[in-house]
């Protein structure tokens, strides 16, 4: 089954862009995720999700998170509900990190608040295809 998720292409300066998708959660209701093909793991904003998740583990391991380079002091959690287009995931295991610095930079170019990064783990798991012309993230379930 193919799931088509609309992508918003956010222009960064004159020669670059980020790919964003809107996601829904139990709390917060909605937010923007950057599709980050350079990140090996998907991560979410610690300050937004920390109170609404089940804590699994605090980890000291470094995590390569693309835009973030290497991240320390991450928290492994379960997000109760994560919806991306028609894909609904329950008890989604992921990692929380501090994304405040990313949002402080992003606030200068966009009004969209970034609450996470979709990394290679998620993209590989769903055999994802990014279709730039049609502005779609295609997931194969």
Helices and strands as residue ranges (DSSP letters): E 2-6, E 8-12, E 16-25, E 30-35, E 43-45, H 46-49, G 50-52, E 53-59, E 63-64, G 66-68, E 70-71, E 74-84, E 87-97, H 100-106, E 114-118, H 120-125, E 129-131, E 136-140
